[in-house]
Amino acid sequence: MAVQYLKKSDPPRQAMDKETDETVARMLEEIRTGGEEAARRYARDLDGWKGEIVVGEATFAEAEKSLSSLTRDDIRFARDRVQDFAKRQRDSLHEFEAELIPGLIAGQKLIPCNTAGCYVPGGRYAHAASAIMSVGTAAVARVPNIVATSPAHREHGINPAILYAAKVCGAGTVLALGGVQAVAALAYGLFTGKEADIIVGPGNRFVAEAKRRLFGRVGIDVVAGPTESAVIADDTADPEIVAADLIGQAEHGPDSPVWLITTSRRVGEAVLARIPGTIAALPDIARNAATAAWRDYGEIVLCDTREEAVEVSDRYASEHLQVLASDLDWWLGKLTNYGSLFLGEETTVAYGDKCSGPNHILPTRGASRYTGGLSVGKFIKTVTYQRLTREASRTVGQIAARISRLEGMEGHARTGDVRLKKYYPDEKFELGTLGGNR
């Protein structure tokens, strides 16, 4: 491949974050043994929150009242788009029952988890959209018990937009907790008496590590890293829009990678020239984050052909992938590794982040090579069942016994033997020999 870098990243070398690991392990154990009082203590010490942990109806009402009618309308618009898409996902899943051979009935059932925990970040930005993505999707999956949790800061509590979004999307309970203490409360069933079956939603490195450590005890969506975005651009792309889209995602944080993969040197160089001014025009918090992200993690990759661009993009396996190029259907058919794909100039990652419909909780760190993002199916267990007649047991029992003995599992084999002897006492069957191949 004749790939060149117009800009190559040089991320700061980081030692293994033992401090995060040790802190999370200690906190989880303290909350596991100390229960609700330990969680309250961390909320007080880390976030300055001394109020009630379980949000009451009066607080929801105050939050709704504090929002403008336009803001409420916007949140409901986003909810409706996300839930419409999730309903279509749910409708694409099917239960079935089939007769595989005469008398052997096998089927598939779709059963929602009983309790879903939805973590909604509330630090640098007020992530109302994350409440919509997680809570709204769990509601469409028909999870009977949805618990959302978000940090409450000092006397201000949870951001009103997050509270309103969680409520209108279907959260049964909202907890005023953030960080490790929130994840632990969901996993251990604190304040609700119902342990989460699955915990979803983005968060900082402490939240991600807590979810990772608890995986197995509970299900999780992904072990999320910093947000990452890639843009594929050909000679038809507008450099101003490309630069805006890259830096629009870089504001997520100082360690959020943004990558441009282009078949046009002209576009690549024009974007490189525009980015400093694009960053400089941002407000302080966003500017500081984007400056570090672009400096340390930003890349511009120049490819000779669009086939090379596909290969590079699939190797990066970006969380978000935009295509600003001609022949969009070609790219849709060829690209394989991405969390969510955004096709054409009229489409941008921010639309998906906020309100267009598909979920914005997506795989990072190359995980899109093997998994997609949060979907209604994440909250639904695909389980199986089977039922046999005696005649079918006659056929299956012999084969199961022989395979079991081939594998050296005599106890398994005898569960077939005993049925064959009961149902067909006068027949002789070839049941195999232990360790044999017949």
C-alpha positions in Angstrom: 0.0 0.0 0.0 1.3 3.4 -0.9 0.0 5.1 2.2 1.4 8.4 3.4 0.8 10.4 6.5 0.3 14.2 6.1 0.0 14.1 10.0 0.8 11.2 12.2 -0.1 11.0 15.8 2.3 10.7 18.6 0.3 9.9 21.7 1.9 10.5 25.1 3.4 7.3 26.5 1.3 6.2 29.4 2.2 3.6 32.0 -0.5 1.1 33.0 -3.0 3.0 35.1 -2.5 1.0 38.2 -4.0 3.8 40.3 -7.3 3.5 38.5 -7.4 -0.3 38.8 -6.6 -0.2 42.5 -9.0 2.7 43.2 -11.9 1.0 41.5 -11.2 -2.4 43.1 -11.1 -0.8 46.6 -14.3 1.2 46.0 -16.2 -1.8 44.7 -15.3 -3.9 47.7 -16.1 -1.1 50.2 -19.5 -0.5 48.6 -20.2 -4.3 48.3 -19.6 -4.7 52.1 -20.7 -1.2 53.2 -23.8 -1.0 51.1 -25.8 2.1 50.7 -24.0 4.1 53.4 -20.7 3.6 51.6 -22.2 4.7 48.3 -23.7 7.8 50.0 -20.3 8.6 51.5 -18.6 8.5 48.1 -21.3 10.7 46.6 -20.8 13.2 49.4 -16.9 13.1 49.3 -16.4 13.0 45.5 -19.4 15.0 44.2 -20.4 17.1 47.2 -23.9 15.7 47.0 -25.7 15.4 50.4 -29.3 15.1 49.2 -31.5 12.0 48.6 -30.1 9.4 46.3 -33.4 8.2 44.8 -34.8 11.1 42.9 -38.4 11.9 43.9 -41.3 13.1 41.8 -41.0 16.6 43.0 -37.5 16.8 41.7 -38.6 15.5 38.3 -41.4 18.2 38.2 -38.9 20.9 39.1 -36.5 19.8 36.3 -39.3 19.8 33.7 -40.5 23.2 34.8 -36.9 24.6 34.5 -36.6 23.6 30.9 -38.0 25.7 28.0 -40.7 24.2 25.9 -38.3 24.1 23.0 -35.8 22.1 25.0 -38.6 19.7 26.0 -39.7 19.4 22.4 -36.2 18.7 21.3 -35.7 15.9 23.9 -39.0 14.3 22.9 -38.0 14.5 19.2 -34.7 12.7 19.9 -36.6 10.1 22.1 -39.1 9.4 19.3 -36.3 9.0 16.7 -34.2 6.7 18.9 -37.2 4.6 20.0 -38.6 4.4 16.4 -35.3 3.0 15.3 -35.1 0.6 18.3 -38.7 -0.6 17.6 -37.6 -1.5 14.1 -34.7 -3.4 15.5 -36.9 -5.2 17.8 -39.3 -6.1 15.0 -36.4 -7.6 13.0 -35.9 -10.2 15.8 -38.2 -13.1 15.7 -39.3 -16.0 17.8 -39.7 -19.3 16.0 -40.5 -23.0 16.5 -39.5 -25.7 14.0 -39.7 -29.4 13.6 -36.1 -30.4 12.8 -37.0 -34.1 12.3 -40.3 -35.7 12.9 -41.0 -35.3 16.6 -38.1 -33.1 17.5 -39.4 -29.5 18.1 -36.9 -26.7 18.7 -37.6 -23.1 19.2 -36.3 -19.6 20.0 -37.7 -17.2 22.5 -36.9 -13.5 23.1 -36.9 -12.5 26.7 -36.0 -9.1 28.0 -33.7 -8.7 31.0 -35.5 -8.0 34.2 -33.4 -5.0 35.3 -31.3 -2.7 33.2 -28.9 -0.2 34.7 -28.3 2.9 32.6 -25.3 5.1 33.4 -25.6 8.7 32.2 -22.5 10.9 32.4 -22.8 14.4 33.8 -19.3 15.8 34.1 -17.8 18.1 31.4 -21.1 18.1 29.4 -24.7 17.4 30.3 -25.3 14.2 28.3 -29.1 14.2 28.0 -28.8 12.3 24.7 -27.1 9.4 26.5 -30.1 9.1 28.7 -32.3 8.8 25.6 -30.0 6.3 24.0 -29.8 3.9 27.0 -33.1 4.3 28.8 -35.2 4.8 25.6 -33.8 1.6 24.0 -34.2 -0.5 27.2 -37.9 0.7 27.3 -38.4 -0.4 23.7 -36.9 -3.8 24.6 -39.6 -4.0 27.3 -37.3 -4.3 30.2 -39.7 -4.2 33.2 -37.3 -2.4 35.6 -35.1 0.4 34.3 -32.8 2.2 36.7 -30.8 5.3 35.5 -28.1 6.9 37.4 -26.2 10.2 36.9 -23.9 12.4 39.0 -25.4 15.0 41.3 -23.2 17.9 42.0 -23.2 19.8 45.3 -26.4 21.8 45.7 -27.4 21.6 42.0 -28.2 17.9 41.8 -28.6 16.1 38.5 -28.8 18.2 35.3 -32.5 18.9 34.7 -32.2 17.9 31.0 -30.8 14.5 32.0 -33.6 14.1 34.5 -36.3 15.0 32.1 -34.9 12.8 29.3 -34.6 9.8 31.7 -38.2 10.3 32.8 -39.8 10.7 29.4 -37.9 7.7 28.0 -39.2 5.3 30.7 -36.8 5.2 33.6 -38.6 3.7 36.6 -36.0 5.0 39.1 -33.2 7.6 38.8 -30.3 7.6 41.3 -28.3 10.7 42.1 -24.9 8.9 41.9 -22.0 9.0 39.5 -18.7 7.2 39.1 -17.8 3.9 40.6 -20.4 4.3 43.3 -23.1 4.5 40.7 -22.0 1.4 38.8 -21.7 -0.5 42.1 -25.2 0.6 43.2 -26.6 -0.8 40.0 -24.7 -4.1 40.2 -25.5 -4.7 43.9 -29.1 -3.5 43.8 -28.6 -0.6 46.3 -31.4 1.8 46.8 -33.8 -0.3 44.6 -33.4 -3.8 45.9 -33.0 -5.0 42.3 -29.6 -6.0 41.0 -29.0 -5.0 37.4 -28.8 -7.8 34.9 -27.0 -5.5 32.5 -25.3 -2.1 32.9 -24.9 0.2 29.8 -23.8 3.7 29.1 -20.5 5.7 28.6 -18.4 7.1 31.4 -14.9 8.1 32.4 -12.0 5.6 33.0 -13.3 4.8 36.5 -16.7 3.9 35.2 -15.3 1.8 32.4 -13.0 -0.1 34.8 -15.9 -0.7 37.2 -18.0 -2.1 34.4 -15.1 -4.3 33.3 -14.5 -5.7 36.7 -18.1 -6.4 37.3 -18.6 -8.1 33.9 -19.7 -11.7 34.5 -21.7 -10.7 37.6 -23.6 -8.4 35.3 -23.7 -8.0 31.5 -22.3 -4.8 30.0 -22.5 -3.1 26.6 -18.8 -2.5 25.9 -15.6 -1.7 27.7 -15.5 1.8 26.3 -12.5 4.0 25.7 -12.3 7.6 24.6 -14.6 8.6 21.7 -13.0 8.2 18.3 -14.0 9.4 14.8 -12.7 8.9 11.3 -13.6 10.7 8.1 -13.1 9.2 4.6 -12.9 12.0 2.0 -12.2 12.1 -1.7 -11.6 15.0 -4.0 -15.3 16.0 -3.9 -15.2 16.7 -0.1 -15.4 20.2 1.3 -12.3 20.8 3.5 -14.2 23.2 5.7 -16.8 20.6 6.5 -14.2 17.9 7.0 -12.3 20.1 9.5 -15.5 21.0 11.4 -16.5 17.4 11.7 -13.1 16.2 12.9 -12.8 18.9 15.5 -16.5 18.6 16.5 -15.6 15.1 17.7 -12.2 16.1 19.2 -14.0 18.3 21.7 -15.1 15.1 23.5 -11.8 15.0 25.4 -8.0 15.4 25.2 -7.5 11.7 24.4 -10.2 11.4 21.7 -8.6 10.3 18.4 -9.8 11.9 15.1 -8.6 10.5 11.8 -8.9 11.7 8.2 -8.4 9.1 5.5 -8.3 10.7 2.1 -7.6 9.9 -1.6 -7.0 13.6 -2.3 -3.8 15.4 -1.3 -5.5 18.7 -2.0 -8.2 18.0 0.5 -5.8 16.6 3.1 -3.6 19.6 2.9 -6.5 22.0 3.0 -8.0 20.3 6.1 -4.6 20.4 7.8 -4.3 24.1 7.2 -7.9 24.8 8.4 -7.8 22.9 11.6 -5.9 25.4 13.8 -8.5 28.1 13.1 -11.4 25.7 13.6 -10.0 24.8 17.0 -9.3 28.4 17.9 -12.9 29.4 17.3 -14.3 27.0 19.9 -15.2 28.0 23.5 -12.5 27.5 26.2 -13.5 24.0 27.4 -14.0 22.6 24.0 -10.9 24.4 22.6 -8.6 22.9 25.3 -9.9 19.4 24.7 -9.7 19.6 20.9 -6.2 21.1 21.0 -4.8 18.2 22.9 -6.8 15.6 21.0 -5.6 16.9 17.6 -2.0 17.4 18.7 -1.6 14.0 20.3 -4.1 11.7 18.4 -5.0 13.4 15.2 -3.9 11.8 11.9 -4.3 12.5 8.2 -3.7 9.5 6.0 -3.3 9.8 2.2 -4.2 6.8 0.1 -3.7 6.2 -3.6 -7.1 4.5 -4.2 -10.4 4.1 -2.5 -9.7 0.4 -2.0 -6.7 1.4 0.0 -8.8 3.8 2.0 -11.2 1.0 2.8 -8.3 -1.2 4.0 -6.9 1.6 6.2 -10.4 2.4 7.6 -11.1 -1.2 8.4 -7.8 -1.5 10.2 -8.6 1.6 12.4 -12.1 0.1 13.1 -13.4 3.5 14.2 -16.3 4.1 16.6 -17.7 6.7 14.2 -17.0 6.7 10.5 -18.1 9.4 8.0 -17.8 9.1 4.3 -17.6 12.4 2.4 -17.1 11.0 -1.1 -18.9 10.1 -4.3 -20.6 6.8 -4.9 -21.8 6.3 -1.4 -23.3 2.9 -2.1 -19.9 1.6 -3.1 -18.5 2.6 0.3 -21.5 1.1 2.1 -21.0 -2.2 0.4 -17.2 -2.3 1.0 -16.6 -1.0 4.5 -16.8 -3.6 7.3 -15.4 -2.3 10.6 -17.1 0.7 12.2 -19.4 1.3 15.1 -21.8 3.5 13.1 -21.5 4.8 9.6 -22.5 8.3 8.4 -22.8 8.6 4.6 -22.6 11.9 2.7 -22.0 15.6 3.4 -25.6 16.0 4.7 -24.9 13.5 7.5 -22.6 14.1 10.4 -21.7 12.3 13.6 -23.3 14.9 15.8 -26.7 14.1 14.3 -26.3 10.5 15.5 -24.8 11.6 18.8 -27.9 13.6 19.6 -31.2 12.8 17.8 -31.3 11.1 14.4 -32.1 7.6 15.6 -29.4 4.9 15.6 -27.8 4.5 19.0 -24.7 6.5 19.9 -23.3 4.1 22.5 -20.7 2.4 20.3 -17.6 0.2 20.3 -14.2 1.8 20.6 -10.5 0.6 20.6 -11.0 -1.6 17.5 -14.0 -3.5 19.0 -16.1 -2.8 16.0 -14.1 -5.6 14.3 -16.4 -8.0 16.2 -19.3 -6.1 17.7 -21.8 -3.4 17.0 -23.1 -0.7 19.3 -25.9 -0.7 21.8 -29.2 -2.0 20.4 -32.5 -3.2 21.5 -31.1 -6.7 21.2 -28.5 -6.0 24.0 -31.4 -6.0 26.5 -33.1 -9.1 25.1 -31.9 -12.7 25.7 -32.2 -15.0 22.7 -33.0 -18.3 24.4 -33.8 -21.7 23.1 -36.1 -24.7 24.0 -36.7 -28.2 22.7 -39.3 -30.9 23.0 -39.1 -34.5 21.7 -41.6 -37.2 21.1 -40.7 -40.8 22.1 -40.1 -41.6 18.4 -37.7 -38.7 18.1 -36.0 -39.6 21.3 -35.4 -43.1 19.8 -33.4 -41.5 17.0 -31.6 -38.8 18.9 -30.9 -40.9 22.0 -28.8 -43.5 20.1 -26.7 -40.8 18.5 -26.3 -38.8 21.7 -25.2 -41.9 23.5 -22.6 -42.9 20.9 -21.1 -39.3 20.7 -21.0 -39.1 24.5 -19.1 -42.4 24.7 -16.8 -41.2 21.9 -16.0 -38.3 24.1 -15.6 -40.4 27.2 -18.7 -39.0 28.9 -20.4 -42.2 30.2 -22.9 -40.3 32.4 -24.2 -38.4 29.5 -24.5 -41.6 27.4 -26.6 -43.3 30.1 -29.2 -40.6 30.1 -30.0 -41.7 26.6 -29.7 -45.4 27.5 -32.2 -45.2 30.3 -34.9 -43.7 28.0 -34.3 -46.1 25.2 -34.6 -49.0 27.6 -37.8 -47.6 29.1 -39.5 -46.7 25.8 -38.3 -49.6 23.7 -37.5 -52.5 26.1 -37.6 -55.1 23.4 -35.2 -53.4 21.0 -31.4 -53.6 20.8 -29.5 -50.4 20.0 -25.9 -49.7 18.9 -24.9 -47.3 21.8 -21.1 -47.2 21.3 -18.3 -48.0 23.6 -16.4 -45.7 26.0 -13.7 -43.9 24.0 -14.6 -45.8 20.9 -15.4 -44.4 17.4 -18.6 -46.4 16.8 
